[in-house]
Amino acid sequence: MRVQDVMMRTPAVCGPETNLGAAIEIMWNRNCGLLPIINAEQKVIGVVTDRDLCVALGTRNRLPGEITVGQVTGSVIYSCGAGDDIHTALETMGREKVRRLVVLNAQGGVEGILSMDDVVLHALPAMAGGRTELSQSEVVETLRKVYGPQLPQVVRQLAA
């Protein structure tokens, strides 16, 4: 099974100058929790999550319209390709402890989003004497890795 068999093909996106209020409205209207941030050349330059927006608003004494997504997101993009094997994408999710990957095309543009929600909906119970392309046990193991214990960022920084 390939990522293209599972991914959502029509993702919402925003630009780095999009304010947090507008980003939240996009997420609300599109029922999503991650927005790829694209530049003028339509290349992905970052992502912003619903959690990023919540933390940004909770830690600044400013209105959502006064803060841009470019001010609250890092440059790390966890991604995969549409033709990648779904198991490779699950390994990335588990290792990086993320529930969503941006699916990039060869030019660095956004082709879709692979979320654990989509993966769960495509998982099947293991067949007796055989193996499914994407088993429920594989999905549960990835979720265990994603949700496994990790130190808060502040503690990690102090320990380093």
N, CA and C atoms as a LAMMPS dump frame, in Angstrom:
ITEM: TIMESTEP
0
ITEM: NUMBER OF ATOMS
480
ITEM: BOX BOUNDS ff ff ff
-5.0000000000000000e+02 5.0000000000000000e+02
-5.0000000000000000e+02 5.0000000000000000e+02
-5.0000000000000000e+02 5.0000000000000000e+02
ITEM: ATOMS id mol type element x y z
1 1 1 N 0.848 -1.175 0
2 1 2 C 0 0 0
3 1 3 C 0.894 1.239 0
4 2 1 N 0.51 2.2 -0.771
5 2 2 C 1.252 3.451 -0.914
6 2 3 C 0.546 4.587 -0.187
7 3 1 N 1.301 5.622 0.129
8 3 2 C 0.749 6.806 0.789
9 3 3 C -0.418 7.357 -0.025
10 4 1 N -0.302 7.364 -1.353
11 4 2 C -1.351 7.911 -2.212
12 4 3 C -2.681 7.178 -2.058
13 5 1 N -2.658 5.945 -1.572
14 5 2 C -3.885 5.179 -1.363
15 5 3 C -4.632 5.608 -0.108
16 6 1 N -3.961 6.357 0.752
17 6 2 C -4.516 6.692 2.068
18 6 3 C -4.653 8.201 2.28
19 7 1 N -3.79 8.984 1.68
20 7 2 C -3.683 10.42 1.978
21 7 3 C -4.919 11.208 1.578
22 8 1 N -5.042 12.388 2.175
23 8 2 C -6.064 13.359 1.811
24 8 3 C -5.448 14.239 0.721
25 9 1 N -6.114 14.337 -0.414
26 9 2 C -5.536 14.974 -1.593
27 9 3 C -5.822 16.463 -1.746
28 10 1 N -6.681 17.016 -0.963
29 10 2 C -7.051 18.429 -1.138
30 10 3 C -6.792 19.22 0.144
31 11 1 N -5.529 19.354 0.523
32 11 2 C -5.246 20.035 1.798
33 11 3 C -5.418 21.546 1.704
34 12 1 N -5.798 22.124 2.812
35 12 2 C -5.804 23.575 2.941
36 12 3 C -4.375 24.013 3.215
37 13 1 N -4.013 25.201 2.767
38 13 2 C -2.679 25.749 2.984
39 13 3 C -2.799 27.207 3.4
40 14 1 N -1.685 27.77 3.835
41 14 2 C -1.639 29.199 4.145
42 14 3 C -0.252 29.714 3.805
43 15 1 N -0.089 31.018 3.865
44 15 2 C 1.209 31.636 3.642
45 15 3 C 1.795 32.082 4.965
46 16 1 N 3.078 32.412 4.996
47 16 2 C 3.715 32.822 6.251
48 16 3 C 3.12 34.118 6.823
49 17 1 N 2.496 34.914 5.983
50 17 2 C 1.907 36.178 6.434
51 17 3 C 0.463 36.024 6.925
52 18 1 N -0.1 34.826 6.8
53 18 2 C -1.459 34.568 7.277
54 18 3 C -1.509 34.77 8.783
55 19 1 N -2.486 35.54 9.266
56 19 2 C -2.557 35.752 10.712
57 19 3 C -3.219 34.555 11.384
58 20 1 N -3.007 34.444 12.698
59 20 2 C -3.49 33.266 13.421
60 20 3 C -5.004 33.143 13.381
61 21 1 N -5.711 34.27 13.416
62 21 2 C -7.169 34.218 13.324
63 21 3 C -7.623 33.586 12.024
64 22 1 N -6.993 33.979 10.915
65 22 2 C -7.34 33.414 9.613
66 22 3 C -6.958 31.942 9.543
67 23 1 N -5.81 31.567 10.096
68 23 2 C -5.376 30.164 10.098
69 23 3 C -6.355 29.305 10.892
70 24 1 N -6.797 29.811 12.025
71 24 2 C -7.767 29.069 12.84
72 24 3 C -9.078 28.896 12.077
73 25 1 N -9.495 29.94 11.384
74 25 2 C -10.732 29.853 10.605
75 25 3 C -10.602 28.814 9.482
76 26 1 N -9.443 28.78 8.821
77 26 2 C -9.22 27.767 7.778
78 26 3 C -9.322 26.371 8.382
79 27 1 N -8.662 26.161 9.52
80 27 2 C -8.699 24.846 10.162
81 27 3 C -10.121 24.473 10.574
82 28 1 N -10.855 25.435 11.089
83 28 2 C -12.241 25.187 11.507
84 28 3 C -13.093 24.791 10.304
85 29 1 N -13.01 25.575 9.235
86 29 2 C -13.831 25.32 8.048
87 29 3 C -13.45 24.044 7.318
88 30 1 N -12.177 23.681 7.337
89 30 2 C -11.71 22.497 6.612
90 30 3 C -11.562 21.274 7.517
91 31 1 N -11.871 21.429 8.809
92 31 2 C -11.79 20.328 9.77
93 31 3 C -10.429 19.648 9.72
94 32 1 N -9.381 20.455 9.89
95 32 2 C -8.032 19.908 9.866
96 32 3 C -7.22 20.478 11.019
97 33 1 N -6.098 19.865 11.305
98 33 2 C -5.264 20.294 12.412
99 33 3 C -3.858 20.677 12.01
100 34 1 N -3.59 20.722 10.706
101 34 2 C -2.277 21.094 10.21
102 34 3 C -2.444 21.845 8.894
103 35 1 N -1.712 22.948 8.775
104 35 2 C -1.687 23.699 7.522
105 35 3 C -0.253 23.781 7.016
106 36 1 N 0.006 23.279 5.82
107 36 2 C 1.31 23.544 5.223
108 36 3 C 1.415 25.046 4.922
109 37 1 N 2.584 25.598 5.139
110 37 2 C 2.833 27.004 4.84
111 37 3 C 3.6 27.035 3.523
112 38 1 N 3.053 27.745 2.541
113 38 2 C 3.693 27.784 1.226
114 38 3 C 4.162 29.195 0.904
115 39 1 N 5.217 29.276 0.089
116 39 2 C 5.723 30.576 -0.345
117 39 3 C 5.121 30.937 -1.703
118 40 1 N 5.589 32.035 -2.284
119 40 2 C 5.054 32.518 -3.558
120 40 3 C 5.259 31.521 -4.693
121 41 1 N 6.286 30.682 -4.586
122 41 2 C 6.553 29.66 -5.609
123 41 3 C 5.78 28.371 -5.361
124 42 1 N 4.87 28.388 -4.379
125 42 2 C 4.036 27.228 -4.025
126 42 3 C 4.831 26.081 -3.416
127 43 1 N 6.011 26.369 -2.878
128 43 2 C 6.814 25.359 -2.191
129 43 3 C 6.514 25.406 -0.698
130 44 1 N 6.504 24.26 -0.066
131 44 2 C 6.238 24.183 1.373
132 44 3 C 7.475 24.663 2.129
133 45 1 N 7.276 25.656 2.997
134 45 2 C 8.387 26.202 3.778
135 45 3 C 8.224 25.948 5.273
136 46 1 N 7.123 25.334 5.664
137 46 2 C 6.869 25.035 7.063
138 46 3 C 5.471 24.487 7.227
139 47 1 N 5.115 24.208 8.464
140 47 2 C 3.757 23.79 8.796
141 47 3 C 3.363 24.465 10.101
142 48 1 N 2.069 24.621 10.272
143 48 2 C 1.548 25.111 11.545
144 48 3 C 0.417 24.171 11.957
145 49 1 N 0.418 23.788 13.23
146 49 2 C -0.599 22.869 13.743
147 49 3 C -1.566 23.614 14.648
148 50 1 N -2.681 22.959 14.914
149 50 2 C -3.649 23.534 15.844
150 50 3 C -3.007 23.752 17.213
151 51 1 N -2.115 22.876 17.599
152 51 2 C -1.408 23.028 18.872
153 51 3 C -0.49 24.248 18.841
154 52 1 N 0.228 24.453 17.735
155 52 2 C 1.074 25.647 17.594
156 52 3 C 0.259 26.921 17.807
157 53 1 N -0.916 26.951 17.209
158 53 2 C -1.759 28.139 17.312
159 53 3 C -2.25 28.344 18.743
160 54 1 N -2.651 27.272 19.384
161 54 2 C -3.139 27.35 20.762
162 54 3 C -2.038 27.834 21.702
163 55 1 N -0.86 27.257 21.594
164 55 2 C 0.257 27.649 22.453
165 55 3 C 0.656 29.096 22.178
166 56 1 N 0.698 29.481 20.918
167 56 2 C 1.069 30.861 20.571
168 56 3 C 0.087 31.862 21.177
169 57 1 N -1.183 31.57 21.078
170 57 2 C -2.181 32.495 21.625
171 57 3 C -2.183 32.497 23.149
172 58 1 N -1.864 31.362 23.73
173 58 2 C -1.846 31.274 25.186
174 58 3 C -0.611 31.862 25.829
175 59 1 N 0.442 32.09 25.054
176 59 2 C 1.691 32.573 25.637
177 59 3 C 2.051 33.995 25.217
178 60 1 N 1.188 34.614 24.44
179 60 2 C 1.422 36.004 24.034
180 60 3 C 0.221 36.831 24.456
181 61 1 N 0.438 38.027 24.749
182 61 2 C -0.663 38.91 25.127
183 61 3 C -1.038 39.768 23.916
184 62 1 N -1.384 39.069 22.822
185 62 2 C -1.725 39.764 21.582
186 62 3 C -2.945 39.112 20.949
187 63 1 N -3.626 39.86 20.114
188 63 2 C -4.793 39.348 19.405
189 63 3 C -4.354 38.438 18.255
190 64 1 N -5.177 37.46 17.879
191 64 2 C -4.826 36.548 16.788
192 64 3 C -4.509 37.261 15.471
193 65 1 N -5.166 38.367 15.212
194 65 2 C -4.928 39.101 13.973
195 65 3 C -3.603 39.839 13.946
196 66 1 N -2.929 39.904 15.092
197 66 2 C -1.653 40.62 15.18
198 66 3 C -0.436 39.706 15.052
199 67 1 N -0.661 38.407 14.97
200 67 2 C 0.431 37.433 14.926
201 67 3 C 0.305 36.628 13.635
202 68 1 N 1.405 36.415 12.94
203 68 2 C 1.366 35.612 11.71
204 68 3 C 1.871 34.196 11.988
205 69 1 N 1.459 33.265 11.135
206 69 2 C 1.921 31.885 11.314
207 69 3 C 3.433 31.808 11.147
208 70 1 N 3.995 32.68 10.34
209 70 2 C 5.445 32.699 10.173
210 70 3 C 6.189 33.04 11.448
211 71 1 N 5.508 33.691 12.391
212 71 2 C 6.126 34.054 13.66
213 71 3 C 6.054 32.947 14.699
214 72 1 N 5.24 31.928 14.472
215 72 2 C 5.03 30.921 15.515
216 72 3 C 5.431 29.507 15.112
217 73 1 N 5.937 29.334 13.935
218 73 2 C 6.272 27.983 13.497
219 73 3 C 7.759 27.856 13.213
220 74 1 N 8.24 26.645 13.348
221 74 2 C 9.629 26.361 13.016
222 74 3 C 9.734 25.956 11.559
223 75 1 N 10.933 25.61 11.147
224 75 2 C 11.148 25.251 9.749
225 75 3 C 11.207 23.74 9.532
226 76 1 N 11.004 22.946 10.573
227 76 2 C 11.055 21.493 10.431
228 76 3 C 9.762 21.018 9.768
229 77 1 N 9.933 20.277 8.683
230 77 2 C 8.788 19.725 7.959
231 77 3 C 8.978 18.22 7.893
232 78 1 N 8.063 17.482 8.475
233 78 2 C 8.093 16.023 8.359
234 78 3 C 7.213 15.673 7.17
235 79 1 N 7.786 14.946 6.219
236 79 2 C 7.072 14.728 4.969
237 79 3 C 7.337 13.336 4.419
238 80 1 N 6.594 13.043 3.366
239 80 2 C 6.766 11.817 2.606
240 80 3 C 6.311 12.107 1.183
241 81 1 N 6.445 11.132 0.313
242 81 2 C 5.976 11.26 -1.056
243 81 3 C 4.757 10.391 -1.276
244 82 1 N 3.956 10.728 -2.262
245 82 2 C 2.74 9.965 -2.542
246 82 3 C 3.045 8.517 -2.904
247 83 1 N 4.18 8.276 -3.548
248 83 2 C 4.545 6.923 -3.947
249 83 3 C 5.26 6.113 -2.886
250 84 1 N 5.522 6.727 -1.735
251 84 2 C 6.211 6.024 -0.646
252 84 3 C 5.342 4.911 -0.081
253 85 1 N 5.991 3.883 0.413
254 85 2 C 5.287 2.798 1.088
255 85 3 C 4.681 3.328 2.39
256 86 1 N 3.478 2.924 2.696
257 86 2 C 2.787 3.41 3.894
258 86 3 C 3.555 3.053 5.164
259 87 1 N 4.279 1.93 5.155
260 87 2 C 5.04 1.523 6.335
261 87 3 C 6.208 2.465 6.597
262 88 1 N 6.813 2.979 5.538
263 88 2 C 7.894 3.957 5.682
264 88 3 C 7.347 5.243 6.305
265 89 1 N 6.176 5.657 5.859
266 89 2 C 5.55 6.854 6.428
267 89 3 C 5.212 6.636 7.903
268 90 1 N 4.723 5.454 8.246
269 90 2 C 4.412 5.151 9.648
270 90 3 C 5.674 5.165 10.506
271 91 1 N 6.776 4.675 9.961
272 91 2 C 8.043 4.718 10.692
273 91 3 C 8.438 6.166 10.984
274 92 1 N 8.29 7.043 10.002
275 92 2 C 8.598 8.462 10.203
276 92 3 C 7.708 9.053 11.282
277 93 1 N 6.426 8.77 11.226
278 93 2 C 5.497 9.295 12.234
279 93 3 C 5.888 8.834 13.634
280 94 1 N 6.187 7.55 13.771
281 94 2 C 6.559 7.02 15.079
282 94 3 C 7.86 7.603 15.593
283 95 1 N 8.856 7.677 14.732
284 95 2 C 10.171 8.204 15.123
285 95 3 C 10.094 9.68 15.509
286 96 1 N 9.34 10.46 14.757
287 96 2 C 9.272 11.905 14.99
288 96 3 C 8.134 12.311 15.916
289 97 1 N 7.311 11.341 16.317
290 97 2 C 6.192 11.582 17.227
291 97 3 C 5.225 12.62 16.667
292 98 1 N 4.84 12.425 15.41
293 98 2 C 3.871 13.299 14.754
294 98 3 C 2.718 12.471 14.21
295 99 1 N 1.553 13.085 14.163
296 99 2 C 0.354 12.399 13.677
297 99 3 C 0.019 12.735 12.238
298 100 1 N 0.783 13.671 11.651
299 100 2 C 0.497 14.087 10.283
300 100 3 C 1.802 14.319 9.523
301 101 1 N 1.803 13.951 8.257
302 101 2 C 2.941 14.225 7.375
303 101 3 C 2.428 14.992 6.16
304 102 1 N 3.21 15.962 5.72
305 102 2 C 2.904 16.643 4.469
306 102 3 C 3.383 15.736 3.342
307 103 1 N 2.54 15.525 2.358
308 103 2 C 2.92 14.736 1.189
309 103 3 C 3.39 15.728 0.131
310 104 1 N 4.679 15.629 -0.198
311 104 2 C 5.29 16.572 -1.134
312 104 3 C 5.449 15.961 -2.516
313 105 1 N 5.341 16.813 -3.546
314 105 2 C 5.649 16.37 -4.901
315 105 3 C 7.134 16.608 -5.169
316 106 1 N 7.6 16.26 -6.343
317 106 2 C 9.027 16.357 -6.671
318 106 3 C 9.544 17.789 -6.64
319 107 1 N 8.672 18.765 -6.825
320 107 2 C 9.081 20.168 -6.828
321 107 3 C 9.024 20.805 -5.433
322 108 1 N 8.661 20.045 -4.424
323 108 2 C 8.571 20.567 -3.066
324 108 3 C 7.237 21.212 -2.764
325 109 1 N 6.271 21.011 -3.636
326 109 2 C 4.924 21.529 -3.4
327 109 3 C 4.073 20.507 -2.671
328 110 1 N 2.986 20.975 -2.091
329 110 2 C 2.121 20.086 -1.323
330 110 3 C 1.189 19.315 -2.254
331 111 1 N 1.176 18.007 -2.052
332 111 2 C 0.319 17.125 -2.839
333 111 3 C -0.833 16.579 -1.997
334 112 1 N -0.62 16.563 -0.686
335 112 2 C -1.646 16.049 0.205
336 112 3 C -1.15 16.034 1.632
337 113 1 N -1.964 15.452 2.497
338 113 2 C -1.629 15.277 3.912
339 113 3 C -1.928 13.822 4.263
340 114 1 N -0.999 13.203 4.946
341 114 2 C -1.23 11.866 5.492
342 114 3 C -1.404 12.027 6.989
343 115 1 N -2.561 11.663 7.501
344 115 2 C -2.806 11.769 8.939
345 115 3 C -3.072 10.385 9.519
346 116 1 N -2.837 10.254 10.805
347 116 2 C -3.137 8.984 11.473
348 116 3 C -4.621 8.675 11.37
349 117 1 N -5.457 9.7 11.308
350 117 2 C -6.901 9.466 11.131
351 117 3 C -7.154 8.683 9.846
352 118 1 N -6.505 9.108 8.75
353 118 2 C -6.66 8.419 7.472
354 118 3 C -6.117 6.994 7.535
355 119 1 N -4.972 6.84 8.197
356 119 2 C -4.344 5.527 8.313
357 119 3 C -5.259 4.573 9.083
358 120 1 N -5.827 5.034 10.185
359 120 2 C -6.723 4.193 10.995
360 120 3 C -7.901 3.701 10.155
361 121 1 N -8.455 4.576 9.336
362 121 2 C -9.616 4.199 8.522
363 121 3 C -9.284 3.157 7.449
364 122 1 N -8.014 3.027 7.092
365 122 2 C -7.607 2.063 6.064
366 122 3 C -7.019 0.773 6.634
367 123 1 N -6.831 0.702 7.93
368 123 2 C -6.246 -0.487 8.55
369 123 3 C -7.279 -1.605 8.633
370 124 1 N -6.789 -2.824 8.485
371 124 2 C -7.656 -3.994 8.525
372 124 3 C -7.163 -4.971 9.586
373 125 1 N -8.066 -5.799 10.126
374 125 2 C -7.608 -6.825 11.061
375 125 3 C -6.7 -7.815 10.342
376 126 1 N -5.758 -8.384 11.074
377 126 2 C -4.85 -9.379 10.494
378 126 3 C -5.654 -10.594 10.049
379 127 1 N -5.338 -11.089 8.881
380 127 2 C -6.025 -12.253 8.339
381 127 3 C -5.365 -13.527 8.88
382 128 1 N -6.143 -14.554 9.113
383 128 2 C -5.587 -15.824 9.581
384 128 3 C -4.668 -16.401 8.512
385 129 1 N -3.417 -16.638 8.902
386 129 2 C -2.465 -17.248 7.981
387 129 3 C -1.909 -16.302 6.938
388 130 1 N -2.287 -15.044 6.965
389 130 2 C -1.793 -14.107 5.963
390 130 3 C -1.529 -12.744 6.567
391 131 1 N -1.106 -11.847 5.736
392 131 2 C -0.772 -10.503 6.205
393 131 3 C -1.548 -9.501 5.367
394 132 1 N -2.093 -8.512 6.006
395 132 2 C -2.775 -7.45 5.275
396 132 3 C -1.76 -6.381 4.894
397 133 1 N -2.117 -5.534 3.957
398 133 2 C -1.205 -4.462 3.538
399 133 3 C -0.972 -3.46 4.654
400 134 1 N -1.978 -3.249 5.473
401 134 2 C -1.885 -2.321 6.596
402 134 3 C -2.739 -2.868 7.728
403 135 1 N -2.076 -3.45 8.716
404 135 2 C -2.823 -4.101 9.795
405 135 3 C -3.11 -3.134 10.939
406 136 1 N -4.153 -3.435 11.655
407 136 2 C -4.512 -2.638 12.822
408 136 3 C -3.393 -2.653 13.857
409 137 1 N -2.708 -3.782 13.991
410 137 2 C -1.625 -3.851 14.979
411 137 3 C -0.468 -2.925 14.603
412 138 1 N -0.182 -2.767 13.313
413 138 2 C 0.855 -1.826 12.877
414 138 3 C 0.468 -0.388 13.219
415 139 1 N -0.788 -0.081 13.041
416 139 2 C -1.273 1.265 13.344
417 139 3 C -1.2 1.532 14.843
418 140 1 N -1.614 0.562 15.637
419 140 2 C -1.558 0.724 17.09
420 140 3 C -0.113 0.892 17.554
421 141 1 N 0.799 0.136 16.982
422 141 2 C 2.215 0.265 17.357
423 141 3 C 2.743 1.658 17.015
424 142 1 N 2.37 2.192 15.873
425 142 2 C 2.785 3.553 15.513
426 142 3 C 2.193 4.56 16.489
427 143 1 N 0.927 4.402 16.835
428 143 2 C 0.303 5.32 17.792
429 143 3 C 0.991 5.253 19.153
430 144 1 N 1.419 4.07 19.564
431 144 2 C 2.154 3.945 20.831
432 144 3 C 3.449 4.752 20.782
433 145 1 N 4.126 4.701 19.654
434 145 2 C 5.359 5.472 19.505
435 145 3 C 5.074 6.966 19.508
436 146 1 N 4.043 7.376 18.786
437 146 2 C 3.69 8.796 18.714
438 146 3 C 3.316 9.332 20.084
439 147 1 N 2.498 8.58 20.808
440 147 2 C 1.999 9.046 22.096
441 147 3 C 2.853 8.631 23.275
442 148 1 N 3.944 7.917 23.008
443 148 2 C 4.82 7.477 24.088
444 148 3 C 5.393 8.648 24.866
445 149 1 N 5.891 8.369 26.068
446 149 2 C 6.395 9.452 26.911
447 149 3 C 7.556 10.192 26.251
448 150 1 N 7.533 11.481 26.442
449 150 2 C 8.648 12.311 25.988
450 150 3 C 8.741 13.508 26.92
451 151 1 N 9.952 13.962 27.091
452 151 2 C 10.157 15.104 27.962
453 151 3 C 9.643 16.372 27.31
454 152 1 N 9.052 17.284 28.093
455 152 2 C 8.671 18.574 27.521
456 152 3 C 9.915 19.284 26.992
457 153 1 N 9.743 20.143 26.01
458 153 2 C 10.852 20.81 25.35
459 153 3 C 11.717 21.577 26.345
460 154 1 N 11.125 22.219 27.335
461 154 2 C 11.887 22.988 28.319
462 154 3 C 12.821 22.074 29.078
463 155 1 N 12.35 20.892 29.491
464 155 2 C 13.184 19.953 30.227
465 155 3 C 14.311 19.44 29.342
466 156 1 N 14.021 19.157 28.054
467 156 2 C 15.053 18.694 27.13
468 156 3 C 16.143 19.76 26.969
469 157 1 N 15.769 21.022 26.875
470 157 2 C 16.732 22.098 26.703
471 157 3 C 17.616 22.242 27.944
472 158 1 N 17.034 22.109 29.12
473 158 2 C 17.798 22.212 30.366
474 158 3 C 18.764 21.033 30.515
475 159 1 N 18.364 19.861 30.035
476 159 2 C 19.199 18.677 30.148
477 159 3 C 20.383 18.707 29.181
478 160 1 N 20.239 19.445 28.103
479 160 2 C 21.303 19.467 27.068
480 160 3 C 22.497 20.294 27.443
